[in-house]
Amino acid sequence: MALNPEFDSSVPFQERAYTHSYRFQLSYLHPRHWGLWLLILFLFLVGRLPFSWVLAIGRGIGRLFMKIGGSRVKVTRRNLELCFPEKSSEERERILVQNFEAIGIALVEPGVAWFSSSKRIARLTSFHGLERFQEIQESGQGVLVSCLHMTCVEMACRIASEHTSFNILYRVHDNPVYEYVSGVMRNRYPYKSRFIPRKQVKDLLHFMEQGEIGIILPDQDMGKKRSLFVPYFGIPAATIPSVSDFARLSNAKVSMGTFWLDYECNRYTVDFAKPMVNFPTDDTWEDTCRINKLTEDFIRQHPEQYLWQHRRFKTRPEGEESLYGKKEKKQKKR
């Protein structure tokens, strides 16, 4: 059962985003949660190791996950076929293996993000682009940063929190223990940022109207409702036009936010691009095409670090067959 963050009803809605009740509850010690507590202990211990060891452990976990991943492996392989038809099957298979290694690294990265000192984070990371927002924010205008689901998203949040505060829409975790631990650890980051449940869009808009930074990740298939079919790797993909809509509603400037792990030097980079010119326009479809193209261009630079396990092309235009085969059709009938 999903955990619903508790809010003080006496607090105005626009202030609730950072008043999650992350109080420890005795129910978290129930035997059904013991496995997760052991996992968190494992993350803590791994996070204390040299970073090269962390990467090696993560890659090993990723390769194991690939062997038992079943449908996830099939979805990943199919997404790579759809998005990179120009590559040979050998090239795509190499990306698939590297991608599952990156997934494995992502599974242990919270141990580094949550339990590392600022000094260690500084050694492992580079952060660029905040200076591009200075003049905008000084004028009282907010900035909306459109990011994408790269595998190192937890590390990216920690890195950004070393330099600035921000407001990010996120999905509340189904497991209350994981939600509790992740919330407590994120609240300890140097700059206090607000992790806003994604249903509280009004909160995000409010803070951007006050001249703050907002972050969203609009690159997943959220179904037909409120979505537009926009080209993505040359394929019509159901895409929510939230970047254009939120920017218009909050009068915020829009920037692309990218992040990745450089395997040659074992350093993470987070970059906030120069705010876009002439965005949003009166044409929401064209705006969304522009965001999708920028997202696609970055993925092509680091295809092994994108979350290919998501059925990005699950929702199809009326009358079009599923791109994931018969199994996907059966799932849609349930």
TAZI-V990857 format. One record per residue. N is the residue number from 1. RES is the residue in one letter. PHI is phi in whole degrees, 0 to 359 (999 if undefined). OMEGA is omega as a letter, one per 40 degrees, with the letter a starting at -180 (999 if undefined). Layout:
n=N res=RES phi=PHI omega=OMEGA
n=N res=RES phi=PHI omega=OMEGA
//
This chain:
n=1 res=M phi=999 omega=a
n=2 res=A phi=293 omega=i
n=3 res=L phi=274 omega=i
n=4 res=N phi=263 omega=i
n=5 res=P phi=305 omega=a
n=6 res=E phi=273 omega=a
n=7 res=F phi=231 omega=i
n=8 res=D phi=284 omega=a
n=9 res=S phi=296 omega=i
n=10 res=S phi=279 omega=a
n=11 res=V phi=271 omega=i
n=12 res=P phi=305 omega=a
n=13 res=F phi=306 omega=a
n=14 res=Q phi=289 omega=i
n=15 res=E phi=256 omega=a
n=16 res=R phi=283 omega=a
n=17 res=A phi=299 omega=a
n=18 res=Y phi=242 omega=i
n=19 res=T phi=248 omega=i
n=20 res=H phi=305 omega=i
n=21 res=S phi=273 omega=i
n=22 res=Y phi=267 omega=i
n=23 res=R phi=281 omega=i
n=24 res=F phi=293 omega=i
n=25 res=Q phi=238 omega=a
n=26 res=L phi=300 omega=i
n=27 res=S phi=297 omega=i
n=28 res=Y phi=292 omega=i
n=29 res=L phi=268 omega=i
n=30 res=H phi=301 omega=a
n=31 res=P phi=309 omega=a
n=32 res=R phi=295 omega=i
n=33 res=H phi=260 omega=a
n=34 res=W phi=299 omega=i
n=35 res=G phi=300 omega=a
n=36 res=L phi=290 omega=i
n=37 res=W phi=298 omega=i
n=38 res=L phi=295 omega=i
n=39 res=L phi=297 omega=i
n=40 res=I phi=294 omega=i
n=41 res=L phi=298 omega=i
n=42 res=F phi=300 omega=i
n=43 res=L phi=298 omega=i
n=44 res=F phi=300 omega=a
n=45 res=L phi=292 omega=i
n=46 res=V phi=297 omega=a
n=47 res=G phi=297 omega=i
n=48 res=R phi=273 omega=a
n=49 res=L phi=280 omega=i
n=50 res=P phi=305 omega=a
n=51 res=F phi=298 omega=i
n=52 res=S phi=298 omega=i
n=53 res=W phi=290 omega=i
n=54 res=V phi=302 omega=i
n=55 res=L phi=296 omega=a
n=56 res=A phi=296 omega=i
n=57 res=I phi=297 omega=i
n=58 res=G phi=298 omega=i
n=59 res=R phi=298 omega=i
n=60 res=G phi=297 omega=i
n=61 res=I phi=297 omega=i
n=62 res=G phi=297 omega=i
n=63 res=R phi=293 omega=i
n=64 res=L phi=295 omega=i
n=65 res=F phi=300 omega=i
n=66 res=M phi=296 omega=a
n=67 res=K phi=288 omega=a
n=68 res=I phi=249 omega=a
n=69 res=G phi=290 omega=i
n=70 res=G phi=56 omega=a
n=71 res=S phi=297 omega=i
n=72 res=R phi=296 omega=i
n=73 res=V phi=294 omega=a
n=74 res=K phi=296 omega=i
n=75 res=V phi=296 omega=i
n=76 res=T phi=299 omega=a
n=77 res=R phi=298 omega=a
n=78 res=R phi=294 omega=i
n=79 res=N phi=299 omega=i
n=80 res=L phi=294 omega=i
n=81 res=E phi=297 omega=a
n=82 res=L phi=291 omega=a
n=83 res=C phi=269 omega=a
n=84 res=F phi=229 omega=a
n=85 res=P phi=295 omega=a
n=86 res=E phi=283 omega=i
n=87 res=K phi=272 omega=i
n=88 res=S phi=287 omega=i
n=89 res=S phi=298 omega=i
n=90 res=E phi=294 omega=i
n=91 res=E phi=295 omega=i
n=92 res=R phi=294 omega=i
n=93 res=E phi=292 omega=i
n=94 res=R phi=294 omega=i
n=95 res=I phi=296 omega=i
n=96 res=L phi=300 omega=i
n=97 res=V phi=298 omega=i
n=98 res=Q phi=297 omega=a
n=99 res=N phi=293 omega=i
n=100 res=F phi=290 omega=i
n=101 res=E phi=296 omega=i
n=102 res=A phi=294 omega=i
n=103 res=I phi=297 omega=i
n=104 res=G phi=298 omega=i
n=105 res=I phi=297 omega=i
n=106 res=A phi=298 omega=a
n=107 res=L phi=291 omega=i
n=108 res=V phi=258 omega=a
n=109 res=E phi=301 omega=i
n=110 res=P phi=304 omega=i
n=111 res=G phi=299 omega=i
n=112 res=V phi=277 omega=a
n=113 res=A phi=297 omega=a
n=114 res=W phi=278 omega=a
n=115 res=F phi=248 omega=a
n=116 res=S phi=266 omega=i
n=117 res=S phi=285 omega=i
n=118 res=S phi=299 omega=i
n=119 res=K phi=297 omega=i
n=120 res=R phi=291 omega=i
n=121 res=I phi=302 omega=i
n=122 res=A phi=298 omega=i
n=123 res=R phi=291 omega=a
n=124 res=L phi=262 omega=a
n=125 res=T phi=220 omega=i
n=126 res=S phi=225 omega=a
n=127 res=F phi=227 omega=a
n=128 res=H phi=226 omega=i
n=129 res=G phi=107 omega=a
n=130 res=L phi=297 omega=a
n=131 res=E phi=296 omega=i
n=132 res=R phi=289 omega=a
n=133 res=F phi=262 omega=a
n=134 res=Q phi=302 omega=a
n=135 res=E phi=296 omega=i
n=136 res=I phi=297 omega=a
n=137 res=Q phi=290 omega=i
n=138 res=E phi=295 omega=i
n=139 res=S phi=278 omega=i
n=140 res=G phi=94 omega=a
n=141 res=Q phi=265 omega=i
n=142 res=G phi=274 omega=i
n=143 res=V phi=230 omega=i
n=144 res=L phi=257 omega=a
n=145 res=V phi=258 omega=i
n=146 res=S phi=267 omega=a
n=147 res=C phi=249 omega=i
n=148 res=L phi=220 omega=a
n=149 res=H phi=278 omega=i
n=150 res=M phi=281 omega=a
n=151 res=T phi=292 omega=a
n=152 res=C phi=262 omega=a
n=153 res=V phi=295 omega=i
n=154 res=E phi=295 omega=i
n=155 res=M phi=295 omega=a
n=156 res=A phi=298 omega=i
n=157 res=C phi=296 omega=i
n=158 res=R phi=295 omega=a
n=159 res=I phi=298 omega=i
n=160 res=A phi=299 omega=a
n=161 res=S phi=290 omega=i
n=162 res=E phi=282 omega=a
n=163 res=H phi=238 omega=a
n=164 res=T phi=198 omega=i
n=165 res=S phi=266 omega=a
n=166 res=F phi=206 omega=i
n=167 res=N phi=234 omega=a
n=168 res=I phi=235 omega=i
n=169 res=L phi=283 omega=i
n=170 res=Y phi=216 omega=i
n=171 res=R phi=269 omega=i
n=172 res=V phi=297 omega=a
n=173 res=H phi=291 omega=a
n=174 res=D phi=293 omega=a
n=175 res=N phi=270 omega=a
n=176 res=P phi=295 omega=i
n=177 res=V phi=291 omega=i
n=178 res=Y phi=296 omega=i
n=179 res=E phi=297 omega=i
n=180 res=Y phi=296 omega=a
n=181 res=V phi=296 omega=a
n=182 res=S phi=297 omega=i
n=183 res=G phi=295 omega=i
n=184 res=V phi=298 omega=a
n=185 res=M phi=292 omega=i
n=186 res=R phi=294 omega=i
n=187 res=N phi=292 omega=i
n=188 res=R phi=268 omega=i
n=189 res=Y phi=298 omega=a
n=190 res=P phi=308 omega=i
n=191 res=Y phi=265 omega=a
n=192 res=K phi=285 omega=i
n=193 res=S phi=251 omega=a
n=194 res=R phi=253 omega=i
n=195 res=F phi=264 omega=a
n=196 res=I phi=261 omega=i
n=197 res=P phi=309 omega=a
n=198 res=R phi=296 omega=i
n=199 res=K phi=280 omega=a
n=200 res=Q phi=265 omega=a
n=201 res=V phi=300 omega=a
n=202 res=K phi=301 omega=i
n=203 res=D phi=296 omega=i
n=204 res=L phi=301 omega=a
n=205 res=L phi=298 omega=i
n=206 res=H phi=301 omega=a
n=207 res=F phi=293 omega=i
n=208 res=M phi=290 omega=i
n=209 res=E phi=297 omega=i
n=210 res=Q phi=273 omega=i
n=211 res=G phi=91 omega=a
n=212 res=E phi=263 omega=i
n=213 res=I phi=268 omega=i
n=214 res=G phi=244 omega=a
n=215 res=I phi=230 omega=i
n=216 res=I phi=225 omega=i
n=217 res=L phi=235 omega=a
n=218 res=P phi=264 omega=a
n=219 res=D phi=261 omega=i
n=220 res=Q phi=245 omega=i
n=221 res=D phi=282 omega=a
n=222 res=M phi=252 omega=i
n=223 res=G phi=92 omega=a
n=224 res=K phi=288 omega=a
n=225 res=K phi=298 omega=i
n=226 res=R phi=68 omega=a
n=227 res=S phi=259 omega=i
n=228 res=L phi=244 omega=i
n=229 res=F phi=271 omega=a
n=230 res=V phi=235 omega=a
n=231 res=P phi=302 omega=i
n=232 res=Y phi=214 omega=a
n=233 res=F phi=57 omega=i
n=234 res=G phi=79 omega=a
n=235 res=I phi=239 omega=i
n=236 res=P phi=300 omega=a
n=237 res=A phi=232 omega=i
n=238 res=A phi=296 omega=a
n=239 res=T phi=227 omega=i
n=240 res=I phi=283 omega=a
n=241 res=P phi=276 omega=a
n=242 res=S phi=293 omega=a
n=243 res=V phi=298 omega=i
n=244 res=S phi=296 omega=a
n=245 res=D phi=295 omega=a
n=246 res=F phi=293 omega=i
n=247 res=A phi=296 omega=a
n=248 res=R phi=292 omega=a
n=249 res=L phi=289 omega=a
n=250 res=S phi=254 omega=a
n=251 res=N phi=59 omega=a
n=252 res=A phi=267 omega=i
n=253 res=K phi=285 omega=a
n=254 res=V phi=240 omega=i
n=255 res=S phi=228 omega=i
n=256 res=M phi=270 omega=i
n=257 res=G phi=249 omega=a
n=258 res=T phi=234 omega=i
n=259 res=F phi=204 omega=a
n=260 res=W phi=197 omega=i
n=261 res=L phi=252 omega=i
n=262 res=D phi=275 omega=a
n=263 res=Y phi=288 omega=a
n=264 res=E phi=288 omega=a
n=265 res=C phi=241 omega=i
n=266 res=N phi=54 omega=i
n=267 res=R phi=230 omega=i
n=268 res=Y phi=270 omega=i
n=269 res=T phi=231 omega=i
n=270 res=V phi=241 omega=a
n=271 res=D phi=226 omega=i
n=272 res=F phi=260 omega=a
n=273 res=A phi=287 omega=i
n=274 res=K phi=300 omega=a
n=275 res=P phi=307 omega=a
n=276 res=M phi=289 omega=i
n=277 res=V phi=264 omega=i
n=278 res=N phi=56 omega=i
n=279 res=F phi=214 omega=e
n=280 res=P phi=279 omega=i
n=281 res=T phi=252 omega=i
n=282 res=D phi=278 omega=a
n=283 res=D phi=252 omega=a
n=284 res=T phi=297 omega=i
n=285 res=W phi=298 omega=i
n=286 res=E phi=295 omega=i
n=287 res=D phi=301 omega=a
n=288 res=T phi=291 omega=i
n=289 res=C phi=301 omega=a
n=290 res=R phi=296 omega=i
n=291 res=I phi=295 omega=i
n=292 res=N phi=299 omega=a
n=293 res=K phi=293 omega=i
n=294 res=L phi=296 omega=i
n=295 res=T phi=297 omega=i
n=296 res=E phi=300 omega=a
n=297 res=D phi=301 omega=a
n=298 res=F phi=288 omega=i
n=299 res=I phi=301 omega=i
n=300 res=R phi=297 omega=i
n=301 res=Q phi=283 omega=a
n=302 res=H phi=222 omega=a
n=303 res=P phi=297 omega=a
n=304 res=E phi=286 omega=a
n=305 res=Q phi=248 omega=i
n=306 res=Y phi=261 omega=a
n=307 res=L phi=278 omega=a
n=308 res=W phi=283 omega=a
n=309 res=Q phi=287 omega=i
n=310 res=H phi=277 omega=i
n=311 res=R phi=284 omega=a
n=312 res=R phi=295 omega=a
n=313 res=F phi=249 omega=a
n=314 res=K phi=297 omega=a
n=315 res=T phi=281 omega=a
n=316 res=R phi=243 omega=i
n=317 res=P phi=301 omega=a
n=318 res=E phi=308 omega=i
n=319 res=G phi=87 omega=a
n=320 res=E phi=268 omega=a
n=321 res=E phi=291 omega=i
n=322 res=S phi=298 omega=i
n=323 res=L phi=269 omega=a
n=324 res=Y phi=245 omega=i
n=325 res=G phi=88 omega=a
n=326 res=K phi=296 omega=a
n=327 res=K phi=301 omega=i
n=328 res=E phi=296 omega=i
n=329 res=K phi=297 omega=a
n=330 res=K phi=297 omega=i
n=331 res=Q phi=294 omega=a
n=332 res=K phi=289 omega=a
n=333 res=K phi=282 omega=a
n=334 res=R phi=290 omega=999
//
